[in-house]
C-alpha cells in the first residue's frame, strides 16, 4: 500500500509540474523564443560585419597596390586620383598610408609645397602611430634640407634623434650633414659617432658615418692649421727668406 501511495503521489506531483510548466510557457514562452531569435540574429549580424570588414580591407589593399603600380609606372595623375579615393574610404590605416603616398608623389613631381603640407599635417596627427608621425616629420625635414637654416633643421630633427625613435639613424645623419654645412664640426662629429655606436645602424649607414667622420677630421685639422699656437693666423708669420733690406 505504501508503494502504491508513493507512486500515486509522484504521478500527482509530476502532473502538477507539467501544468506549471505549461502555464509558464503560455506566459513567457513567446518572450523566450524572441530572445533566442534576437541572440541568433545578433550573432549573424556580427559575423556578417566582420566578414564585410575583412572584405573591405582586402579591397582597399588591392586598390592601394594598384595605385602604387600606377605611381611606379609614372602615371602620376591616375595614381593621385586613386590614392585620394583610398584616403577618403574611412579606414584610418589606409587613409594615412594613402596620404603618405600622395605626398611622395607630389614630391617626385616637383610639387614641394604640396608635399610638405601633407607631411607636416601627418606629423602633427595625434591619431597616428609614433613611427608614422616620425616618418612624416623626417620627410618634411628632408624637403627643407636645402632651404632651411641650421636652427630650423635642428628644431625639426632633434626630437627624432632620441635613442628609442624608429628613424633616429636617418635623423642623425641628416642633422649631421646640416651641422657640417653650417660649420658646426663638433656637433656633426658627435652625431655620426652616435650612429656608429647604435646597434640599429645598417652597414650602409655605418660606412657613410665613417666616411663623414674622416671628412670631419680633415676639416677640423684644416681649421686648426689656420691658427698659430699664439692665436695668430699662419699668414702672419715672418718670412725667414727675406733679408734685412727686404724688411725695411
C-alpha positions as a Markdown table, in Angstrom:
| # | Residue | x | y | z |
|---|---|---|---|---|
| 1 | Unk | 0.0 | 0.0 | 0.0 |
| 2 | Unk | 2.8 | 2.3 | 0.8 |
| 3 | Unk | 4.5 | 1.7 | -2.6 |
| 4 | Unk | 1.2 | 2.4 | -4.4 |
| 5 | Unk | 0.7 | 5.6 | -2.4 |
| 6 | Unk | 4.1 | 6.8 | -3.1 |
| 7 | Unk | 3.6 | 6.1 | -6.8 |
| 8 | Unk | 0.3 | 7.9 | -6.8 |
| 9 | Unk | 1.9 | 11.0 | -5.1 |
| 10 | Unk | 4.7 | 11.0 | -7.6 |
| 11 | Unk | 2.2 | 11.0 | -10.5 |
| 12 | Unk | 0.3 | 13.8 | -9.0 |
| 13 | Unk | 3.4 | 15.9 | -8.4 |
| 14 | Unk | 4.6 | 15.3 | -12.0 |
| 15 | Unk | 1.2 | 16.3 | -13.3 |
| 16 | Unk | 1.3 | 19.5 | -11.3 |
| 17 | Unk | 4.8 | 20.3 | -12.5 |
| 18 | Unk | 3.6 | 19.8 | -16.1 |
| 19 | Unk | 0.7 | 22.1 | -15.5 |
| 20 | Unk | 3.0 | 24.8 | -14.0 |
| 21 | Unk | 5.4 | 24.5 | -17.0 |
| 22 | Unk | 2.6 | 24.8 | -19.4 |
| 23 | Unk | 1.3 | 27.9 | -17.7 |
| 24 | Unk | 4.8 | 29.4 | -17.6 |
| 25 | Unk | 5.3 | 28.6 | -21.3 |
| 26 | Unk | 2.0 | 30.2 | -22.1 |
| 27 | Unk | 3.0 | 33.3 | -20.2 |
| 28 | Unk | 6.7 | 33.6 | -21.1 |
| 29 | Unk | 7.4 | 31.2 | -24.0 |
| 30 | Unk | 6.9 | 33.9 | -26.6 |
| 31 | Unk | 9.5 | 36.1 | -24.9 |
| 32 | Unk | 11.9 | 33.2 | -24.7 |
| 33 | Unk | 11.6 | 32.4 | -28.4 |
| 34 | Unk | 12.1 | 36.1 | -29.2 |
| 35 | Unk | 15.2 | 36.3 | -27.0 |
| 36 | Unk | 16.7 | 33.2 | -28.8 |
| 37 | Unk | 15.9 | 34.7 | -32.2 |
| 38 | Unk | 17.3 | 38.1 | -31.2 |
| 39 | Unk | 20.5 | 36.4 | -30.0 |
| 40 | Unk | 20.8 | 34.4 | -33.2 |
| 41 | Unk | 20.3 | 37.4 | -35.4 |
| 42 | Unk | 22.8 | 39.5 | -33.4 |
| 43 | Unk | 25.4 | 36.7 | -33.8 |
| 44 | Unk | 24.7 | 36.5 | -37.6 |
| 45 | Unk | 24.9 | 40.3 | -37.9 |
| 46 | Unk | 28.2 | 40.4 | -36.0 |
| 47 | Unk | 29.7 | 37.7 | -38.2 |
| 48 | Unk | 28.5 | 39.5 | -41.3 |
| 49 | Unk | 30.0 | 42.8 | -40.2 |
| 50 | Unk | 33.3 | 41.0 | -39.5 |
| 51 | Unk | 33.2 | 39.4 | -42.9 |
| 52 | Unk | 32.3 | 42.7 | -44.6 |
| 53 | Unk | 35.2 | 44.5 | -42.7 |
| 54 | Unk | 37.7 | 41.9 | -43.9 |
| 55 | Unk | 36.4 | 42.1 | -47.5 |
| 56 | Unk | 36.6 | 45.9 | -47.4 |
| 57 | Unk | 40.2 | 45.8 | -46.1 |
| 58 | Unk | 41.1 | 43.3 | -48.8 |
| 59 | Unk | 39.5 | 45.6 | -51.5 |
| 60 | Unk | 41.4 | 48.6 | -50.1 |
| 61 | Unk | 44.6 | 46.6 | -50.1 |
| 62 | Unk | 44.2 | 45.6 | -53.7 |
| 63 | Unk | 43.3 | 49.2 | -54.6 |
| 64 | Unk | 46.4 | 50.5 | -52.8 |
| 65 | Unk | 48.6 | 48.1 | -54.7 |
| 66 | Unk | 47.1 | 49.2 | -58.0 |
| 67 | Unk | 47.6 | 52.8 | -57.1 |
| 68 | Unk | 51.2 | 52.1 | -56.2 |
| 69 | Unk | 51.7 | 50.4 | -59.5 |
| 70 | Unk | 50.3 | 53.4 | -61.3 |
| 71 | Unk | 52.8 | 55.7 | -59.5 |
| 72 | Unk | 55.7 | 53.4 | -60.3 |
| 73 | Unk | 54.7 | 53.4 | -63.9 |
| 74 | Unk | 54.8 | 57.2 | -64.0 |
| 75 | Unk | 51.0 | 57.7 | -64.3 |
| 76 | Unk | 51.1 | 60.4 | -61.6 |
| 77 | Unk | 47.6 | 61.8 | -62.1 |
| 78 | Unk | 45.9 | 58.4 | -62.1 |
| 79 | Unk | 47.9 | 57.4 | -59.0 |
| 80 | Unk | 46.9 | 60.6 | -57.2 |
| 81 | Unk | 43.3 | 60.1 | -58.0 |
| 82 | Unk | 43.3 | 56.5 | -56.7 |
| 83 | Unk | 45.3 | 57.4 | -53.6 |
| 84 | Unk | 42.8 | 60.2 | -52.9 |
| 85 | Unk | 39.9 | 57.8 | -53.2 |
| 86 | Unk | 41.6 | 55.4 | -50.7 |
| 87 | Unk | 42.2 | 58.3 | -48.3 |
| 88 | Unk | 38.5 | 59.0 | -48.2 |
| 89 | Unk | 37.4 | 55.4 | -47.7 |
| 90 | Unk | 37.3 | 55.7 | -43.9 |
| 91 | Unk | 39.9 | 53.2 | -42.9 |
| 92 | Unk | 42.4 | 55.1 | -40.7 |
| 93 | Unk | 45.4 | 52.9 | -41.6 |
| 94 | Unk | 44.9 | 53.0 | -45.3 |
| 95 | Unk | 43.9 | 56.7 | -45.2 |
| 96 | Unk | 47.2 | 57.7 | -43.7 |
| 97 | Unk | 49.2 | 55.4 | -45.9 |
| 98 | Unk | 47.5 | 56.9 | -48.9 |
| 99 | Unk | 48.3 | 60.4 | -47.6 |
| 100 | Unk | 52.0 | 59.5 | -47.4 |
| 101 | Unk | 51.9 | 58.2 | -51.0 |
| 102 | Unk | 50.1 | 61.3 | -52.2 |
| 103 | Unk | 52.8 | 63.5 | -50.5 |
| 104 | Unk | 55.6 | 61.3 | -52.0 |
| 105 | Unk | 54.0 | 61.5 | -55.5 |
| 106 | Unk | 53.8 | 65.3 | -55.2 |
| 107 | Unk | 57.5 | 65.5 | -54.2 |
| 108 | Unk | 58.5 | 63.3 | -57.1 |
| 109 | Unk | 56.7 | 65.6 | -59.5 |
| 110 | Unk | 58.5 | 68.6 | -58.0 |
| 111 | Unk | 55.4 | 70.0 | -56.1 |
| 112 | Unk | 57.4 | 70.5 | -52.9 |
| 113 | Unk | 54.9 | 72.9 | -51.3 |
| 114 | Unk | 52.0 | 70.4 | -51.6 |
| 115 | Unk | 54.2 | 67.5 | -50.4 |
| 116 | Unk | 55.5 | 69.5 | -47.4 |
| 117 | Unk | 52.0 | 70.5 | -46.3 |
| 118 | Unk | 50.8 | 66.8 | -46.3 |
| 119 | Unk | 53.9 | 65.5 | -44.4 |
| 120 | Unk | 53.6 | 68.3 | -41.8 |
| 121 | Unk | 49.9 | 67.6 | -41.3 |
| 122 | Unk | 50.6 | 63.8 | -40.8 |
| 123 | Unk | 53.5 | 64.6 | -38.4 |
| 124 | Unk | 51.1 | 66.5 | -36.2 |
| 125 | Unk | 48.2 | 64.0 | -36.1 |
| 126 | Unk | 47.6 | 62.6 | -32.6 |
| 127 | Unk | 45.7 | 59.6 | -34.1 |
| 128 | Unk | 48.7 | 58.3 | -36.0 |
| 129 | Unk | 51.3 | 55.9 | -34.6 |
| 130 | Unk | 54.6 | 57.5 | -33.5 |
| 131 | Unk | 56.5 | 55.6 | -36.2 |
| 132 | Unk | 54.3 | 57.2 | -38.9 |
| 133 | Unk | 54.4 | 60.7 | -37.4 |
| 134 | Unk | 58.2 | 60.5 | -37.1 |
| 135 | Unk | 58.5 | 59.3 | -40.7 |
| 136 | Unk | 56.3 | 62.2 | -41.9 |
| 137 | Unk | 58.4 | 64.6 | -39.9 |
| 138 | Unk | 61.6 | 63.2 | -41.3 |
| 139 | Unk | 60.3 | 63.5 | -44.9 |
| 140 | Unk | 59.3 | 67.1 | -44.2 |
| 141 | Unk | 62.8 | 67.9 | -42.9 |
| 142 | Unk | 64.3 | 66.3 | -46.0 |
| 143 | Unk | 62.2 | 68.5 | -48.2 |
| 144 | Unk | 63.6 | 71.6 | -46.3 |
| 145 | Unk | 67.2 | 70.4 | -46.2 |
| 146 | Unk | 68.5 | 72.7 | -48.9 |
| 147 | Unk | 66.4 | 75.7 | -48.0 |
| 148 | Unk | 66.2 | 75.8 | -44.2 |
| 149 | Unk | 68.9 | 77.2 | -41.9 |
| 150 | Unk | 70.6 | 75.3 | -39.1 |
| 151 | Unk | 68.1 | 76.4 | -36.4 |
| 152 | Unk | 65.1 | 75.2 | -38.3 |
| 153 | Unk | 66.6 | 71.8 | -39.2 |
| 154 | Unk | 67.8 | 71.4 | -35.6 |
| 155 | Unk | 64.3 | 72.0 | -34.3 |
| 156 | Unk | 62.8 | 69.6 | -36.8 |
| 157 | Unk | 65.2 | 66.8 | -36.4 |
| 158 | Unk | 66.5 | 66.8 | -32.8 |
| 159 | Unk | 63.4 | 65.1 | -31.4 |
| 160 | Unk | 63.7 | 62.3 | -34.0 |
| 161 | Unk | 67.3 | 61.5 | -32.9 |
| 162 | Unk | 66.4 | 60.2 | -29.4 |
| 163 | Unk | 67.5 | 56.7 | -28.6 |
| 164 | Unk | 64.2 | 54.9 | -28.9 |
| 165 | Unk | 62.8 | 56.7 | -32.0 |
| 166 | Unk | 62.4 | 54.5 | -35.0 |
| 167 | Unk | 64.1 | 56.8 | -37.6 |
| 168 | Unk | 66.9 | 58.1 | -35.3 |
| 169 | Unk | 69.7 | 56.9 | -37.5 |
| 170 | Unk | 68.5 | 58.7 | -40.6 |
| 171 | Unk | 67.6 | 61.8 | -38.5 |
| 172 | Unk | 71.1 | 61.9 | -37.0 |
| 173 | Unk | 72.6 | 61.6 | -40.5 |
| 174 | Unk | 70.5 | 64.4 | -41.9 |
| 175 | Unk | 71.2 | 66.6 | -38.9 |
| 176 | Unk | 74.9 | 65.8 | -39.1 |
| 177 | Unk | 75.0 | 66.9 | -42.7 |
| 178 | Unk | 73.2 | 70.1 | -41.8 |
| 179 | Unk | 75.7 | 70.7 | -38.9 |
| 180 | Unk | 78.6 | 70.2 | -41.3 |
| 181 | Unk | 77.2 | 72.6 | -43.8 |
| 182 | Unk | 76.7 | 75.1 | -41.0 |
| 183 | Unk | 80.3 | 74.7 | -40.0 |
| 184 | Unk | 79.5 | 73.1 | -36.7 |
| 185 | Unk | 82.1 | 70.4 | -36.9 |
| 186 | Unk | 81.9 | 69.2 | -33.3 |
| 187 | Unk | 78.1 | 68.7 | -33.4 |
| 188 | Unk | 78.3 | 66.9 | -36.7 |
| 189 | Unk | 81.1 | 64.6 | -35.3 |
| 190 | Unk | 79.0 | 63.7 | -32.3 |
| 191 | Unk | 76.0 | 62.8 | -34.4 |
| 192 | Unk | 77.9 | 60.5 | -36.7 |
| 193 | Unk | 79.7 | 58.9 | -33.8 |
| 194 | Unk | 76.3 | 58.2 | -32.2 |
| 195 | Unk | 75.3 | 56.3 | -35.4 |
| 196 | Unk | 78.4 | 54.2 | -35.3 |
| 197 | Unk | 77.6 | 53.2 | -31.7 |
| 198 | Unk | 74.0 | 52.4 | -32.4 |
| 199 | Unk | 73.2 | 48.7 | -32.9 |
| 200 | Unk | 70.3 | 49.6 | -35.2 |
| 201 | Unk | 72.6 | 51.3 | -37.7 |
| 202 | Unk | 72.8 | 49.5 | -41.0 |
| 203 | Unk | 76.0 | 48.5 | -42.7 |
| 204 | Unk | 75.5 | 51.2 | -45.4 |
| 205 | Unk | 74.8 | 53.9 | -42.8 |
| 206 | Unk | 77.9 | 52.8 | -40.8 |
| 207 | Unk | 80.0 | 53.2 | -43.9 |
| 208 | Unk | 78.5 | 56.7 | -44.5 |
| 209 | Unk | 79.2 | 57.7 | -40.9 |
| 210 | Unk | 82.8 | 56.5 | -41.2 |
| 211 | Unk | 83.3 | 58.5 | -44.4 |
| 212 | Unk | 81.8 | 61.6 | -42.9 |
| 213 | Unk | 83.9 | 61.3 | -39.8 |
| 214 | Unk | 87.0 | 61.1 | -42.0 |
| 215 | Unk | 85.9 | 64.3 | -43.8 |
| 216 | Unk | 85.1 | 66.0 | -40.5 |
| 217 | Unk | 88.5 | 65.1 | -39.1 |
| 218 | Unk | 90.2 | 66.6 | -42.1 |
| 219 | Unk | 88.0 | 69.7 | -41.8 |
| 220 | Unk | 88.9 | 70.1 | -38.1 |
| 221 | Unk | 92.6 | 69.7 | -38.9 |
| 222 | Unk | 92.5 | 72.2 | -41.7 |
| 223 | Unk | 90.7 | 74.7 | -39.4 |
| 224 | Unk | 93.3 | 74.2 | -36.7 |
| 225 | Unk | 96.1 | 74.7 | -39.1 |
| 226 | Unk | 94.9 | 78.2 | -40.0 |
| 227 | Unk | 95.7 | 79.4 | -36.4 |
| 228 | Unk | 99.1 | 79.7 | -34.8 |
| 229 | Unk | 99.8 | 78.5 | -31.3 |
| 230 | Unk | 99.8 | 82.2 | -30.2 |
| 231 | Unk | 96.4 | 82.7 | -31.7 |
| 232 | Unk | 97.5 | 84.5 | -34.8 |
| 233 | Unk | 96.9 | 83.5 | -38.4 |
| 234 | Unk | 99.5 | 81.4 | -40.2 |
| 235 | Unk | 99.9 | 84.1 | -42.7 |
| 236 | Unk | 101.2 | 86.4 | -40.0 |
| 237 | Unk | 104.5 | 84.5 | -39.7 |
| 238 | Unk | 107.6 | 86.5 | -40.7 |
| 239 | Unk | 109.2 | 85.4 | -44.0 |
| 240 | Unk | 112.6 | 84.0 | -43.0 |
| 241 | Unk | 113.8 | 84.1 | -46.6 |
| 242 | Unk | 113.7 | 87.9 | -46.7 |
| 243 | Unk | 116.9 | 89.7 | -45.9 |
| 244 | Unk | 117.3 | 92.8 | -43.7 |
| 245 | Unk | 117.0 | 95.0 | -46.8 |
| 246 | Unk | 113.7 | 93.4 | -47.7 |
| 247 | Unk | 112.2 | 94.0 | -44.3 |
| 248 | Unk | 112.6 | 97.8 | -44.4 |
